[in-house]
Amino acid sequence: MADTGIIEIALGGVVRVEDFQHLTRLAAFAPEALEPALCLAVLACFVDEDVARLDEHLRLTNRETDRMRRALAANGGLRPGLNDHDVRACLYRLGRETAVDGVLMAWSRDVSGPDDAAWRALLDAVRAAEVPVFPVRGRDLVALGVPKGPDVGETMRTLEGRWIASDFTESRDSLLALVES
């Protein structure tokens, strides 16, 4: 299809078959590489508008388009050499599925092959690390007297930043103690 130009007609735009081939080679140890939404994103998506184009041509499900958009957004910030804190921060912001998709997409677009130890180490780290869960809820802040609305959101962002900076170790009680003081 690529040799005859039919694939560009079918998908409504430029495709990168080489990236797709790289992705499928990763399937031997990363079965997620064969997820249809990720395959389409690697094959034909470079910017968010490409996802909309594919959705229009192929009538994708909302879940498929969301997964493609998230993978596309995530792949730019994922590279070998991330430290443990950065991996946990990535998992916190993106969730495991999106982080794995982002690693696989970025790896498929890299010149290194499926045997690259640094990429494998990153994929293993993303799979193995615990996804941090922010321990404070808005209702906790309201119970402490923070007015509902923008003040709760601003306080949450401040506490969340401190929690992330502490490498996700600051406890709920210590964070709430900051609000009380």
C-alpha positions as CSV (number, residue, x, y, z in Angstrom):
1,M,0.0,0.0,0.0
2,A,2.8,2.4,0.8
3,D,4.6,1.7,-2.5
4,T,1.6,2.5,-4.5
5,G,0.5,5.5,-2.5
6,I,-2.8,3.9,-1.5
7,I,-2.1,4.1,2.2
8,E,-1.9,7.9,2.0
9,I,-5.2,8.0,0.3
10,A,-6.8,5.7,2.8
11,L,-5.5,7.6,5.8
12,G,-5.8,11.0,4.3
13,G,-2.2,12.2,4.7
14,V,1.4,11.4,5.0
15,V,2.5,8.2,6.7
16,R,5.8,7.0,8.2
17,V,5.9,3.3,7.4
18,E,9.5,3.0,8.8
19,D,8.3,4.2,12.3
20,F,5.5,1.7,12.1
21,Q,7.9,-1.1,11.3
22,H,10.1,-0.1,14.2
23,L,7.1,-0.2,16.5
24,T,6.1,-3.7,15.4
25,R,9.6,-5.0,16.1
26,L,9.1,-3.9,19.7
27,A,6.1,-6.2,20.1
28,A,8.3,-9.2,20.9
29,F,8.7,-7.9,24.4
30,A,6.1,-5.1,24.4
31,P,2.7,-6.5,23.4
32,E,1.3,-2.9,23.8
33,A,3.1,-2.1,20.5
34,L,0.3,-3.9,18.6
35,E,-2.5,-1.9,20.1
36,P,-4.4,-0.5,17.0
37,A,-4.6,3.0,18.3
38,L,-0.9,3.2,19.0
39,C,-0.1,1.7,15.7
40,L,-2.2,4.3,13.9
41,A,-0.7,7.1,15.9
42,V,2.9,6.0,15.0
43,L,2.0,5.4,11.4
44,A,0.2,8.6,10.6
45,C,0.1,11.1,13.5
46,F,2.7,13.9,14.0
47,V,0.4,16.6,15.4
48,D,-3.0,16.6,17.1
49,E,-4.7,17.6,13.8
50,D,-3.6,14.3,12.3
51,V,-5.6,12.4,15.0
52,A,-8.7,14.4,14.0
53,R,-8.1,13.7,10.3
54,L,-7.8,9.9,11.0
55,D,-10.9,10.0,13.1
56,E,-12.8,11.7,10.2
57,H,-11.5,9.1,7.7
58,L,-11.8,6.0,9.8
59,R,-14.6,6.9,12.3
60,L,-12.6,5.9,15.3
61,T,-14.0,5.4,18.8
62,N,-13.5,8.2,21.4
63,R,-11.3,5.8,23.4
64,E,-9.1,5.3,20.3
65,T,-8.7,9.0,19.5
66,D,-8.1,9.8,23.2
67,R,-5.4,7.2,23.4
68,M,-3.8,8.4,20.2
69,R,-3.8,12.0,21.4
70,R,-2.3,11.1,24.8
71,A,0.4,8.9,23.2
72,L,1.3,11.7,20.8
73,A,1.5,14.3,23.6
74,A,3.5,12.0,25.8
75,N,6.1,10.8,23.3
76,G,8.0,14.1,23.2
77,G,9.1,14.1,26.9
78,L,10.1,10.5,27.2
79,R,13.7,9.6,26.5
80,P,16.2,7.1,28.0
81,G,18.1,8.4,31.0
82,L,15.1,9.7,33.0
83,N,15.8,9.3,36.7
84,D,13.4,7.6,39.1
85,H,11.8,10.8,40.2
86,D,11.1,11.8,36.6
87,V,9.6,8.4,35.8
88,R,7.3,8.7,38.8
89,A,6.4,12.2,37.8
90,C,5.6,11.0,34.3
91,L,3.4,8.2,35.7
92,Y,1.6,10.6,38.0
93,R,0.9,13.1,35.1
94,L,0.1,10.6,32.4
95,G,-0.9,7.2,33.9
96,R,0.8,3.9,33.1
97,E,-0.9,3.2,29.8
98,T,-0.1,6.6,28.3
99,A,3.4,6.5,29.6
100,V,4.1,3.1,28.1
101,D,2.5,4.3,24.8
102,G,4.6,7.4,24.9
103,V,7.8,5.4,25.4
104,L,6.9,3.0,22.6
105,M,6.0,5.8,20.2
106,A,9.2,7.8,21.0
107,W,11.3,4.6,20.7
108,S,9.7,3.7,17.3
109,R,10.8,7.1,16.0
110,D,14.3,6.8,17.3
111,V,17.1,5.4,15.2
112,S,18.0,2.8,17.8
113,G,16.7,-0.7,17.3
114,P,14.6,-3.0,19.6
115,D,17.8,-4.2,21.3
116,D,18.7,-0.8,22.7
117,A,19.3,-1.3,26.4
118,A,18.6,2.3,27.4
119,W,15.1,2.3,25.8
120,R,14.4,-1.1,27.4
121,A,15.5,0.2,30.8
122,L,13.1,3.1,30.4
123,L,10.2,0.9,29.4
124,D,10.9,-1.5,32.3
125,A,11.1,1.5,34.7
126,V,7.7,2.9,33.5
127,R,6.2,-0.6,33.9
128,A,7.6,-1.3,37.3
129,A,7.3,2.0,39.2
130,E,4.4,2.7,41.4
131,V,2.0,5.3,40.1
132,P,1.9,8.0,42.8
133,V,-1.5,9.1,44.1
134,F,-1.9,12.6,45.5
135,P,-3.0,12.2,49.1
136,V,-5.0,15.4,49.5
137,R,-8.5,16.0,48.2
138,G,-10.4,19.2,47.8
139,R,-12.8,18.3,50.6
140,D,-9.8,18.0,53.0
141,L,-9.1,21.7,52.3
142,V,-12.7,22.8,52.6
143,A,-12.8,21.0,56.0
144,L,-9.8,23.1,57.1
145,G,-11.6,26.3,56.1
146,V,-10.3,27.0,52.6
147,P,-13.2,28.7,50.7
148,K,-14.7,26.6,48.0
149,G,-13.8,27.6,44.4
150,P,-10.5,29.0,43.1
151,D,-8.9,29.1,46.5
152,V,-9.2,25.3,46.8
153,G,-7.7,24.9,43.3
154,E,-4.8,27.2,44.1
155,T,-4.0,25.6,47.4
156,M,-4.2,22.1,45.8
157,R,-1.7,23.2,43.1
158,T,0.7,24.5,45.7
159,L,0.5,21.4,47.8
160,E,0.8,19.2,44.8
161,G,3.9,21.0,43.7
162,R,5.5,20.6,47.1
163,W,4.5,16.9,47.1
164,I,6.1,16.3,43.7
165,A,9.2,18.2,44.8
166,S,9.4,15.9,47.8
167,D,9.6,13.0,45.4
168,F,6.1,12.0,46.3
169,T,7.0,11.3,49.9
170,E,5.3,14.2,51.8
171,S,2.4,12.7,53.7
172,R,-1.2,13.8,53.7
173,D,-0.9,15.1,57.3
174,S,2.2,17.1,56.7
175,L,0.7,18.7,53.6
176,L,-2.5,19.6,55.4
177,A,-0.4,21.0,58.3
178,L,0.9,23.5,55.9
179,V,-2.7,24.8,55.3
180,E,-3.5,25.0,58.9
181,S,-0.4,27.2,59.7
